[in-house]
Amino acid sequence: VVVNILIKALTATPAPDFNLCLALLCERHIDPQPDEGDSFSIFLPQLQFFYQLLRTCKFPLFWEIYRSQDSSALRENYVAEIYGFEDSIREGVIAKIVSSTFTRIGKQRLETYLDLTGSQFDAMVSKLGWTADSKGGIVITPNPDNQIQATVLREDIQLPQLSKIIAHAQSA
């Protein structure tokens, strides 16, 4: 159950859900002991590494390791029980980060981020409301996070307000 909760918490990255779940486990002694069948101790380092990869936006490496033979036991025994895990990672983690960072991204780059190609990739792009442009890129829908806006700050400071600062500077 604990492993399933941690896997589900991965889908909320970069929110601190994963770290919160780990903190709530207290200071449980974590030594892999495969003879005892303790799946938590076996899979925790792998889940922490997945979290680190997602948090640091190393999406192609995440998919490579997630699909590797080393992760097959985790995928087959636990991730399979989480409905829509891969789509949750794509939509809830990667797409959110991409949409808050880019206004336009190359198609090949985004394909590696999402680990999708062809019609699956096109369907995901359409589902996210993004569009392809004529230069082989994907245009991200404008949002407050990916729009640069200049702000002008103007403060009205009167000379009497500065008198204490000037007096202190002269005495020093």
Backbone as ProteinMPNN parsed JSONL, in Angstrom:
{"seq_chain_A": "VVVNILIKALTATPAPDFNLCLALLCERHIDPQPDEGDSFSIFLPQLQFFYQLLRTCKFPLFWEIYRSQDSSALRENYVAEIYGFEDSIREGVIAKIVSSTFTRIGKQRLETYLDLTGSQFDAMVSKLGWTADSKGGIVITPNPDNQIQATVLREDIQLPQLSKIIAHAQSA", "coords_chain_A": {"N_chain_A": [[0.825, -1.184, 0.0], [1.938, 1.245, 0.788], [3.9, 1.663, -1.139], [2.279, 1.988, -3.398], [0.994, 4.392, -2.736], [3.157, 6.158, -2.731], [3.876, 5.988, -5.419], [1.618, 7.104, -6.605], [1.878, 9.654, -5.536], [4.023, 10.573, -6.979], [2.877, 11.486, -9.301], [2.071, 13.992, -8.724], [4.177, 15.665, -8.778], [5.722, 18.792, -9.468], [4.907, 19.356, -6.908], [5.091, 19.096, -3.312], [4.174, 16.57, -2.483], [5.262, 13.934, -2.611], [7.574, 14.071, -0.97], [6.289, 14.778, 1.401], [4.789, 12.476, 1.919], [6.892, 10.693, 2.41], [7.952, 11.872, 4.713], [5.863, 11.486, 6.49], [6.076, 8.84, 6.97], [7.753, 8.595, 9.001], [10.728, 7.694, 10.665], [11.336, 5.181, 9.578], [13.203, 2.218, 9.524], [15.218, 1.66, 6.808], [16.38, -0.739, 5.036], [17.187, -2.676, 2.357], [15.802, -5.846, 2.242], [15.423, -8.452, 0.643], [14.757, -11.1, 1.214], [12.79, -11.052, 3.088], [10.665, -10.041, 1.758], [9.985, -7.348, 1.733], [8.689, -4.948, 0.081], [8.623, -2.187, 0.157], [11.14, -1.293, 1.154], [12.735, -2.211, -0.887], [11.865, -0.881, -3.222], [11.858, 1.833, -2.592], [14.344, 3.406, -2.928], [14.42, 3.499, -5.725], [12.005, 4.805, -6.366], [12.498, 7.268, -5.152], [14.568, 8.141, -6.779], [13.222, 8.364, -9.227], [11.498, 10.464, -8.532], [13.37, 12.504, -8.143], [14.371, 12.761, -10.757], [12.078, 13.661, -12.147], [11.557, 16.02, -10.754], [13.778, 17.529, -11.391], [13.451, 17.879, -14.034], [14.361, 15.997, -15.933], [13.224, 14.463, -18.1], [13.462, 12.677, -20.449], [15.401, 10.854, -19.474], [14.06, 9.887, -17.244], [11.948, 8.428, -18.496], [13.475, 6.552, -19.877], [14.727, 5.055, -17.816], [12.469, 4.268, -16.415], [11.272, 2.562, -18.266], [13.152, 0.574, -18.39], [14.68, -2.681, -17.84], [15.406, -2.933, -15.194], [13.402, -1.639, -13.828], [11.193, -3.149, -14.209], [9.917, -4.896, -12.347], [8.772, -3.112, -10.524], [7.049, -1.689, -12.256], [5.352, -3.774, -13.21], [4.229, -4.894, -10.875], [3.271, -2.81, -9.248], [2.911, -0.181, -10.462], [1.172, -0.878, -12.45], [-1.198, -1.141, -11.095], [-2.037, 1.431, -10.674], [-4.243, 3.379, -12.143], [-3.878, 4.943, -15.235], [-1.296, 5.989, -14.828], [1.003, 6.689, -16.444], [-0.085, 8.582, -18.234], [-0.857, 10.459, -16.356], [1.618, 11.322, -15.439], [2.534, 12.466, -17.797], [0.575, 14.486, -18.359], [0.007, 15.732, -15.869], [2.469, 16.348, -14.759], [4.733, 16.696, -16.635], [3.549, 18.171, -18.816], [2.523, 20.385, -17.425], [4.852, 21.591, -16.471], [6.191, 22.131, -18.878], [4.329, 23.865, -20.085], [4.461, 26.034, -18.384], [6.957, 26.938, -18.811], [7.72, 27.194, -21.514], [6.901, 28.933, -24.589], [6.972, 28.072, -27.064], [8.06, 24.997, -28.389], [10.33, 22.598, -29.709], [9.233, 19.926, -31.795], [10.455, 17.346, -31.773], [11.89, 17.457, -29.387], [9.814, 17.726, -27.502], [8.531, 15.313, -27.963], [10.4, 13.523, -26.893], [10.285, 14.321, -24.248], [7.641, 13.648, -23.542], [7.603, 11.011, -24.204], [6.299, 9.947, -26.42], [5.192, 9.287, -29.776], [4.17, 9.892, -33.196], [0.722, 9.263, -33.885], [-0.176, 9.075, -31.249], [1.285, 11.051, -29.971], [0.356, 13.328, -31.365], [-2.332, 13.26, -30.588], [-2.088, 13.741, -27.84], [-0.965, 16.324, -27.829], [-3.054, 17.745, -29.005], [-5.04, 17.281, -27.089], [-4.015, 18.724, -24.971], [-4.374, 21.247, -25.887], [-2.518, 22.518, -27.425], [-0.764, 23.591, -30.398], [0.586, 22.684, -33.621], [3.198, 24.283, -35.421], [4.325, 25.776, -38.55], [7.05, 25.478, -38.66], [7.89, 23.122, -37.572], [7.535, 22.981, -34.865], [5.945, 23.095, -31.622], [3.353, 25.051, -30.487], [2.724, 26.529, -27.485], [-0.1, 27.116, -25.498], [-0.765, 30.413, -24.493], [-0.23, 31.5, -21.146], [-0.356, 32.768, -17.753], [2.129, 32.053, -16.647], [3.978, 31.623, -18.724], [4.263, 33.969, -20.099], [5.959, 36.914, -20.757], [6.049, 39.85, -19.009], [6.599, 43.205, -18.706], [7.149, 45.087, -15.813], [6.628, 48.113, -14.193], [7.904, 49.751, -11.553], [7.183, 52.297, -9.387], [7.979, 54.438, -6.932], [6.879, 56.832, -4.663], [8.779, 58.834, -2.937], [9.347, 61.117, -0.481], [11.467, 63.928, 0.334], [11.609, 64.523, 3.17], [11.203, 61.967, 4.216], [13.555, 60.721, 3.712], [15.359, 62.02, 5.28], [16.242, 60.995, 7.798], [17.824, 58.842, 7.001], [19.796, 60.143, 5.52], [20.935, 61.747, 7.499], [21.935, 59.788, 9.205], [23.824, 58.613, 7.539], [25.644, 60.706, 7.242], [26.651, 60.943, 9.807], [28.077, 58.62, 10.146]], "CA_chain_A": [[0.0, 0.0, 0.0], [2.814, 2.406, 0.891], [4.529, 1.841, -2.45], [1.241, 2.542, -4.284], [0.778, 5.793, -2.366], [4.32, 6.908, -3.212], [3.773, 6.057, -6.884], [0.577, 8.097, -6.89], [2.426, 10.967, -5.177], [4.907, 10.993, -8.074], [2.084, 12.167, -10.327], [1.814, 15.368, -8.276], [5.437, 16.416, -8.858], [6.74, 19.176, -8.5], [4.366, 19.621, -5.57], [5.862, 18.337, -2.313], [3.428, 15.412, -1.999], [6.134, 12.781, -2.436], [8.37, 14.297, 0.251], [5.369, 14.747, 2.533], [4.506, 11.061, 2.196], [8.092, 10.125, 3.041], [8.064, 12.419, 6.066], [4.826, 10.877, 7.32], [6.484, 7.467, 7.29], [8.667, 8.732, 10.137], [12.097, 7.268, 10.419], [11.324, 3.726, 9.428], [14.508, 1.693, 9.133], [15.113, 1.289, 5.399], [17.456, -1.57, 4.506], [16.591, -3.701, 1.488], [15.932, -7.225, 2.685], [14.543, -9.168, -0.276], [14.308, -12.376, 1.767], [11.588, -10.818, 3.878], [9.589, -9.579, 0.884], [9.637, -5.965, 2.065], [8.727, -4.209, -1.185], [8.892, -0.777, 0.432], [12.585, -1.095, 1.24], [13.336, -2.523, -2.189], [11.491, 0.076, -4.258], [11.987, 3.22, -2.16], [15.414, 4.143, -3.618], [14.036, 3.692, -7.123], [10.973, 5.843, -6.391], [13.157, 8.538, -4.849], [15.31, 8.527, -7.972], [12.212, 8.837, -10.18], [11.065, 11.783, -8.069], [14.468, 13.438, -8.421], [14.417, 12.991, -12.203], [10.931, 14.496, -12.516], [11.72, 17.336, -10.13], [14.846, 18.245, -12.09], [13.027, 17.952, -15.443], [15.133, 15.08, -16.779], [12.143, 13.603, -18.549], [13.893, 11.538, -21.265], [16.072, 9.882, -18.612], [12.997, 9.262, -16.455], [11.285, 7.417, -19.311], [14.434, 5.491, -20.181], [14.887, 4.205, -16.636], [11.153, 3.705, -16.118], [11.027, 1.474, -19.216], [14.255, -0.379, -18.35], [14.477, -3.98, -17.192], [15.561, -2.747, -13.749], [12.151, -1.128, -13.265], [10.073, -3.997, -14.629], [9.175, -5.404, -11.187], [7.965, -1.997, -10.021], [5.98, -1.44, -13.233], [4.403, -4.889, -13.31], [3.563, -5.209, -9.612], [2.693, -1.665, -8.545], [2.438, 0.878, -11.365], [0.023, -1.435, -13.18], [-2.39, -0.954, -10.264], [-2.393, 2.853, -10.672], [-4.88, 3.661, -13.432], [-3.463, 6.148, -15.931], [-0.071, 6.541, -14.259], [1.852, 7.324, -17.459], [-0.766, 9.795, -18.696], [-0.799, 11.43, -15.25], [2.967, 11.895, -15.474], [2.614, 13.324, -18.981], [-0.311, 15.645, -18.265], [0.058, 16.398, -14.571], [3.818, 16.771, -14.4], [5.526, 17.209, -17.753], [2.825, 19.22, -19.543], [2.45, 21.584, -16.584], [6.165, 22.233, -16.45], [6.441, 22.653, -20.227], [3.461, 25.022, -20.353], [4.862, 27.195, -17.594], [8.322, 27.295, -19.172], [7.88, 27.464, -22.938], [5.814, 29.422, -25.434], [7.131, 27.227, -28.246], [9.067, 23.955, -28.159], [10.52, 21.724, -30.857], [8.424, 18.708, -31.757], [11.276, 16.21, -31.353], [12.193, 17.622, -27.964], [8.601, 17.419, -26.748], [8.303, 13.867, -28.087], [11.247, 12.839, -25.907], [9.767, 14.653, -22.92], [6.397, 12.916, -23.299], [7.814, 9.609, -24.582], [5.245, 9.604, -27.378], [5.434, 9.643, -31.17], [3.08, 9.624, -34.126], [-0.655, 9.659, -33.587], [-0.327, 9.249, -29.797], [1.824, 12.377, -29.672], [-0.584, 14.308, -31.913], [-3.532, 13.252, -29.745], [-1.752, 14.393, -26.568], [-0.806, 17.757, -28.104], [-4.401, 18.263, -29.213], [-5.731, 17.223, -25.802], [-3.478, 19.8, -24.139], [-4.745, 22.531, -26.477], [-1.362, 23.079, -28.096], [-0.846, 23.443, -31.844], [1.845, 22.568, -34.367], [3.416, 25.395, -36.345], [4.905, 25.396, -39.842], [8.493, 25.29, -38.52], [8.158, 21.862, -36.887], [7.477, 23.167, -33.414], [4.639, 23.07, -30.96], [3.057, 26.333, -29.848], [2.07, 26.337, -26.19], [-1.13, 28.098, -25.214], [-0.294, 31.438, -23.543], [-0.77, 31.474, -19.794], [0.389, 33.751, -16.946], [3.484, 31.617, -16.33], [4.912, 31.649, -19.857], [4.205, 35.274, -20.751], [6.842, 37.905, -20.159], [5.404, 41.154, -18.902], [7.424, 44.191, -18.006], [6.449, 45.815, -14.764], [7.303, 49.348, -13.81], [7.657, 50.112, -10.165], [7.482, 53.689, -9.112], [7.651, 54.773, -5.558], [6.943, 58.255, -4.348], [9.476, 59.057, -1.668], [9.552, 62.545, -0.24], [12.734, 64.249, 0.977], [11.568, 64.356, 4.634], [11.294, 60.554, 4.547], [14.951, 60.326, 3.583], [16.211, 62.83, 6.166], [16.874, 60.151, 8.811], [18.862, 58.048, 6.332], [20.893, 61.064, 5.174], [21.563, 62.143, 8.748], [22.688, 58.642, 9.686], [24.979, 58.443, 6.635], [26.626, 61.751, 7.531], [27.279, 60.702, 11.118], [28.9, 57.398, 10.108]], "C_chain_A": [[0.876, 1.258, 0.0], [3.461, 2.703, -0.456], [3.52, 2.449, -3.422], [0.99, 4.016, -3.996], [1.936, 6.65, -2.875], [4.303, 7.037, -4.734], [2.739, 7.098, -7.28], [1.081, 9.508, -6.589], [3.39, 11.474, -6.244], [4.145, 11.799, -9.125], [1.749, 13.606, -9.943], [3.075, 16.224, -8.288], [5.199, 17.642, -9.724], [6.185, 19.571, -7.135], [5.072, 18.715, -4.561], [5.173, 17.084, -1.792], [4.32, 14.205, -1.707], [6.958, 12.917, -1.163], [7.494, 14.27, 1.498], [5.043, 13.304, 2.91], [5.697, 10.397, 2.883], [8.227, 10.607, 4.485], [7.042, 11.778, 7.007], [5.155, 9.436, 7.695], [7.42, 7.415, 8.494], [10.057, 8.267, 9.737], [12.171, 5.75, 10.381], [12.687, 3.268, 8.937], [14.402, 1.128, 7.717], [16.389, 0.581, 4.961], [16.812, -2.628, 3.631], [16.875, -5.105, 2.019], [14.98, -8.073, 1.857], [14.022, -10.483, 0.282], [13.003, -12.228, 2.527], [10.421, -10.322, 3.026], [9.125, -8.171, 1.178], [9.765, -5.101, 0.812], [9.032, -2.737, -0.973], [10.392, -0.501, 0.424], [13.27, -1.33, -0.091], [13.086, -1.396, -3.187], [11.672, 1.541, -3.863], [13.129, 3.963, -2.857], [15.08, 4.438, -5.084], [12.978, 4.79, -7.251], [11.564, 7.219, -6.08], [13.942, 9.043, -6.059], [14.352, 9.034, -9.054], [11.743, 10.234, -9.809], [12.118, 12.835, -8.389], [14.541, 13.764, -9.913], [13.269, 13.896, -12.651], [11.091, 15.911, -11.978], [12.77, 18.181, -10.844], [14.626, 18.271, -13.602], [13.912, 17.125, -16.384], [14.179, 14.005, -17.302], [12.594, 12.446, -19.442], [14.585, 10.454, -20.434], [15.059, 9.169, -17.716], [12.353, 8.141, -17.245], [12.216, 6.247, -19.625], [14.576, 4.522, -19.005], [13.567, 3.536, -16.267], [10.861, 2.497, -17.016], [12.092, 0.372, -19.154], [13.856, -1.675, -17.638], [14.564, -3.855, -15.667], [14.269, -2.288, -13.076], [10.956, -2.026, -13.566], [9.261, -4.515, -13.437], [8.271, -4.321, -10.611], [6.784, -1.729, -10.953], [4.912, -2.529, -13.198], [3.614, -5.123, -12.025], [2.841, -4.033, -8.967], [2.132, -0.595, -9.479], [1.217, 0.401, -12.137], [-1.285, -1.25, -12.407], [-2.878, 0.494, -10.229], [-2.943, 3.189, -12.061], [-4.37, 4.982, -14.007], [-2.184, 6.776, -15.426], [0.74, 7.305, -15.302], [1.216, 8.602, -17.993], [-0.774, 10.869, -17.608], [0.572, 12.089, -15.189], [3.067, 12.867, -16.644], [1.824, 14.614, -18.805], [-0.113, 16.436, -16.973], [1.43, 16.91, -14.183], [4.489, 17.455, -15.583], [4.819, 18.349, -18.479], [2.72, 20.5, -18.729], [3.775, 22.334, -16.585], [6.484, 22.854, -17.807], [5.596, 23.898, -20.476], [3.824, 26.238, -19.523], [6.253, 27.697, -17.971], [8.462, 27.774, -20.612], [6.655, 28.156, -23.535], [5.814, 28.641, -26.74], [8.244, 26.231, -27.955], [9.142, 23.078, -29.402], [9.762, 20.419, -30.688], [9.242, 17.519, -31.257], [11.604, 16.273, -29.863], [10.994, 17.244, -27.112], [8.271, 15.932, -26.824], [9.154, 13.093, -27.079], [10.782, 13.126, -24.488], [8.549, 13.791, -22.569], [6.514, 11.422, -23.568], [6.668, 9.113, -25.469], [5.689, 10.001, -28.78], [4.161, 9.385, -31.974], [1.724, 10.116, -33.671], [-0.893, 9.836, -32.083], [0.167, 10.631, -29.379], [0.851, 13.455, -30.138], [-1.848, 14.404, -31.059], [-3.267, 13.968, -28.419], [-1.626, 15.902, -26.751], [-2.172, 18.408, -28.272], [-5.18, 18.32, -27.893], [-5.297, 18.363, -24.878], [-3.822, 21.189, -24.673], [-3.591, 23.239, -27.153], [-1.498, 22.835, -29.596], [0.539, 23.332, -32.464], [1.97, 23.781, -35.278], [4.127, 24.897, -37.603], [6.408, 25.111, -39.757], [8.854, 23.996, -37.783], [8.174, 21.977, -35.378], [6.056, 23.074, -32.902], [4.468, 24.396, -30.225], [2.225, 26.059, -28.602], [1.071, 27.467, -25.967], [-0.605, 29.128, -24.206], [-0.998, 31.306, -22.193], [0.072, 32.428, -18.945], [1.837, 33.357, -16.657], [4.461, 31.741, -17.49], [4.878, 32.968, -20.64], [5.09, 36.276, -20.008], [6.126, 39.247, -20.163], [6.315, 42.082, -18.101], [6.569, 44.885, -16.958], [7.29, 47.022, -14.374], [6.905, 49.668, -12.38], [8.066, 51.56, -9.966], [7.037, 53.975, -7.701], [7.811, 56.267, -5.36], [7.533, 58.416, -2.954], [9.77, 60.552, -1.564], [10.878, 62.745, 0.499], [12.677, 64.117, 2.502], [11.67, 62.882, 5.062], [12.745, 60.067, 4.507], [15.873, 61.048, 4.564], [16.916, 61.995, 7.233], [18.015, 59.334, 8.198], [20.059, 58.933, 6.008], [21.645, 61.474, 6.439], [22.418, 61.0, 9.301], [23.944, 58.409, 8.823], [26.055, 59.484, 6.913], [27.347, 61.502, 8.84], [28.213, 59.479, 11.093], [30.257, 57.572, 9.51]], "O_chain_A": [[0.584, 2.221, -0.709], [3.558, 3.86, -0.864], [3.874, 3.339, -4.195], [0.794, 4.804, -4.922], [1.717, 7.746, -3.392], [4.675, 8.079, -5.274], [2.969, 7.888, -8.195], [0.748, 10.452, -7.306], [3.557, 12.684, -6.398], [4.708, 12.69, -9.76], [1.202, 14.353, -10.753], [3.049, 17.378, -7.858], [4.47, 17.504, -10.706], [6.928, 20.074, -6.292], [5.597, 17.667, -4.938], [5.562, 16.577, -0.739], [4.157, 13.536, -0.687], [7.031, 11.981, -0.366], [7.925, 13.784, 2.544], [5.026, 12.956, 4.091], [5.524, 9.628, 3.829], [8.578, 9.83, 5.373], [7.329, 11.557, 8.184], [4.576, 8.883, 8.63], [7.824, 6.342, 8.945], [10.484, 8.441, 8.596], [12.978, 5.132, 11.076], [13.258, 3.873, 8.03], [13.599, 0.232, 7.456], [17.36, 1.224, 4.563], [15.978, -3.399, 4.105], [18.025, -5.495, 2.216], [13.871, -8.382, 2.294], [12.956, -10.944, -0.127], [12.207, -13.164, 2.601], [9.303, -10.197, 3.526], [7.976, -7.832, 0.898], [10.843, -4.582, 0.524], [9.638, -2.102, -1.836], [10.853, 0.426, -0.243], [14.288, -0.702, -0.384], [13.995, -1.0, -3.916], [11.64, 2.412, -4.733], [12.905, 5.071, -3.343], [15.42, 5.499, -5.607], [13.058, 5.619, -8.158], [11.169, 8.217, -6.681], [13.97, 10.245, -6.326], [14.643, 10.026, -9.723], [11.605, 11.094, -10.678], [11.793, 13.928, -8.852], [14.75, 14.918, -10.287], [13.478, 14.805, -13.455], [10.794, 16.884, -12.672], [12.659, 19.406, -10.893], [15.523, 18.646, -14.356], [14.17, 17.538, -17.514], [14.307, 12.82, -16.994], [12.152, 11.318, -19.222], [14.373, 9.265, -20.671], [15.194, 7.972, -17.46], [12.218, 7.025, -16.743], [11.791, 5.092, -19.635], [14.548, 3.305, -19.191], [13.547, 2.376, -15.854], [10.265, 1.519, -16.565], [11.941, -0.662, -19.806], [12.845, -1.744, -16.94], [13.884, -4.577, -14.939], [14.069, -2.525, -11.885], [9.826, -1.692, -13.212], [8.033, -4.566, -13.512], [7.126, -4.594, -10.252], [5.653, -1.562, -10.497], [3.716, -2.238, -13.161], [2.447, -5.511, -12.083], [1.89, -4.237, -8.212], [0.997, -0.152, -9.303], [0.326, 1.192, -12.444], [-2.359, -1.207, -13.006], [-4.002, 0.759, -9.804], [-2.19, 3.271, -13.032], [-4.427, 6.016, -13.342], [-1.994, 7.983, -15.576], [1.124, 8.45, -15.066], [1.909, 9.601, -18.183], [-0.704, 12.059, -17.913], [0.676, 13.285, -14.916], [3.617, 13.959, -16.505], [2.335, 15.703, -19.066], [-0.071, 17.666, -16.991], [1.541, 17.818, -13.359], [4.778, 18.651, -15.536], [5.428, 19.389, -18.732], [2.818, 21.593, -19.287], [3.808, 23.56, -16.688], [6.988, 23.975, -17.877], [6.094, 24.883, -21.022], [3.524, 27.364, -19.918], [6.682, 28.755, -17.51], [9.254, 28.675, -20.888], [5.533, 27.992, -23.058], [4.799, 28.556, -27.43], [9.254, 26.582, -27.344], [8.133, 22.844, -30.067], [9.661, 19.878, -29.587], [8.772, 16.762, -30.407], [11.593, 15.254, -29.172], [11.13, 16.529, -26.12], [7.782, 15.355, -25.852], [8.687, 12.124, -26.482], [10.877, 12.261, -23.618], [8.437, 13.275, -21.458], [5.626, 10.652, -23.203], [6.148, 8.012, -25.287], [6.468, 10.939, -28.95], [3.216, 8.753, -31.501], [1.582, 11.221, -33.148], [-1.719, 10.656, -31.683], [-0.447, 11.297, -28.545], [0.552, 14.389, -29.394], [-2.372, 15.495, -30.834], [-4.118, 14.712, -27.931], [-2.119, 16.673, -25.927], [-2.419, 19.493, -27.745], [-5.888, 19.289, -27.622], [-6.096, 18.896, -24.109], [-3.591, 22.191, -23.997], [-3.672, 24.436, -27.427], [-2.263, 21.967, -30.017], [1.528, 23.816, -31.913], [0.981, 24.252, -35.839], [4.485, 23.723, -37.696], [6.979, 24.556, -40.696], [10.012, 23.803, -37.411], [8.771, 21.145, -34.694], [5.099, 22.985, -33.672], [5.328, 24.806, -29.445], [1.163, 25.439, -28.665], [1.373, 28.634, -26.221], [-0.057, 28.749, -23.171], [-2.196, 31.036, -22.119], [1.134, 32.857, -19.397], [2.682, 34.226, -16.444], [5.654, 31.945, -17.268], [5.422, 33.046, -21.741], [4.977, 36.453, -18.795], [5.657, 39.713, -21.201], [6.732, 41.776, -16.984], [5.41, 45.223, -17.201], [8.511, 46.937, -14.248], [5.728, 49.829, -12.057], [9.164, 51.974, -10.338], [5.878, 53.779, -7.333], [8.767, 56.876, -5.839], [6.878, 58.168, -1.942], [10.366, 61.152, -2.459], [11.351, 61.849, 1.199], [13.643, 63.628, 3.086], [12.169, 62.586, 6.148], [13.106, 59.111, 5.193], [17.053, 60.71, 4.662], [18.078, 62.259, 7.545], [19.059, 59.162, 8.826], [21.205, 58.526, 6.198], [22.874, 61.537, 6.432], [23.514, 61.237, 9.81], [24.999, 58.046, 9.344], [27.245, 59.183, 6.83], [28.53, 61.818, 8.968], [29.065, 59.35, 11.972], [31.024, 56.613, 9.431]]}, "name": "protein", "num_of_chains": 1, "seq": "VVVNILIKALTATPAPDFNLCLALLCERHIDPQPDEGDSFSIFLPQLQFFYQLLRTCKFPLFWEIYRSQDSSALRENYVAEIYGFEDSIREGVIAKIVSSTFTRIGKQRLETYLDLTGSQFDAMVSKLGWTADSKGGIVITPNPDNQIQATVLREDIQLPQLSKIIAHAQSA"}
